[in-house]
Amino acid sequence: MTVLWHGERAVGICLFTCPPISLRHRRRFFGMSGRWSRLKLQLLNRQLVNLSRVVLHPTYRGAGLAASFVRRSCELCPWPWIETLTQMGHVNPFFERAGFVRVGQSSPPARSRSGHSSLWGTRRRAGGGKTLVSQQAFEKSRYAEPVYYVFDNRVNADG
């Protein structure tokens, strides 16, 4: 996580999380194939992180800060690759201005809550069942067609 400060006031945040297990555009971009194994998932988590949230205080939006804040946040990240899925990519190309490459657009996710939950990388319950996104989240986003972006951070990453 990185925080953007204006004096003593936090005005922005970039939140990095573990990537969802499987995304079609990621598989295509990185040339991945085959079934997931424990080793593949461990390698994925060492090489890739998901920029899951970018929040900028409303007072600071529209001032041209978002792209430079996101770029610098990614450069400070220790992972060689950073990905993000965003519906906003259709209307605001600030990820491209921040140095991300637009890889593709996802088709609408599965119409079922279970299928939609698997797209967004929910965790498994202790008993083996999937945890579902909330009904409210499902209703709000089930017709979304998020844009998939990748940031090459190999120059800045540790390792």
C-alpha positions, -999 to 999 in steps of 0.1 A, spaced: 0 0 0 12 35 -7 -3 67 6 -2 101 -10 2 129 15 -5 166 12 12 180 43 -2 161 73 -33 149 53 -35 116 35 -52 124 1 -46 92 -19 -40 55 -16 -30 26 -38 -37 -8 -25 -19 -39 -38 -33 -74 -32 -26 -110 -43 -38 -115 -78 -69 -135 -87 -60 -171 -95 -69 -170 -132 -75 -143 -158 -78 -150 -195 -59 -119 -205 -31 -126 -181 -27 -161 -195 -25 -147 -230 -1 -119 -222 23 -141 -202 19 -172 -224 6 -193 -196 -11 -226 -201 -20 -258 -183 -37 -264 -150 -28 -245 -119 -6 -263 -94 6 -252 -60 41 -244 -75 26 -223 -103 5 -203 -78 36 -197 -56 56 -185 -86 27 -162 -97 25 -146 -62 63 -139 -63 61 -123 -98 28 -105 -99 7 -83 -77 -27 -68 -83 -33 -30 -80 -68 -35 -66 -77 0 -54 -68 35 -62 -85 62 -42 -79 99 -45 -96 125 -23 -123 143 -43 -107 177 -38 -75 164 -56 -93 147 -86 -89 163 -119 -56 179 -110 -35 155 -130 -21 137 -99 -36 102 -104 -13 90 -132 19 101 -115 8 88 -81 0 54 -96 32 52 -115 53 61 -85 34 37 -63 41 9 -88 78 18 -91 81 15 -53 65 -20 -54 89 -49 -50 70 -71 -76 82 -73 -112 47 -72 -127 16 -53 -116 -18 -59 -130 -51 -42 -126 -87 -48 -138 -108 -16 -140 -141 -6 -155 -128 30 -154 -104 21 -183 -133 27 -207 -137 64 -197 -104 75 -182 -70 62 -195 -50 73 -165 -35 38 -161 -21 42 -196 -7 76 -187 8 59 -156 28 34 -178 4 5 -179 -2 -14 -211 -38 -21 -220 -40 -58 -227 -76 -64 -233 -112 -61 -221 -130 -89 -203 -163 -100 -216 -192 -98 -192 -185 -123 -164 -207 -153 -158 -242 -143 -150 -242 -165 -119 -230 -152 -86 -207 -182 -82 -191 -176 -116 -188 -139 -110 -171 -146 -76 -145 -168 -92 -135 -140 -117 -128 -116 -88 -106 -141 -70 -126 -149 -39 -110 -172 -13 -121 -207 -5 -138 -215 28 -122 -239 52 -147 -266 42 -136 -263 5 -166 -242 -7 -162 -209 -24 -169 -176 -7 -192 -156 -28 -192 -119 -35 -221 -102 -17 -254 -101 -35 -252 -63 -36 -217 -64 -52 -229 -90 -77 -259 -69 -87 -238 -37 -92 -211 -53 -113 -224 -84 -130 -225 -67 -164 -191 -50 -161 -165 -54 -188 -133 -45 -170 -102 -35 -189 -70 -55 -180 -38 -36 -177 -2 -47 -170 27 -26 -156 63 -39 -163 82 -31 -131 112 -54 -137 136 -25 -137 125 -13 -102 116 -47 -85 139 -62 -59 153 -95 -67 
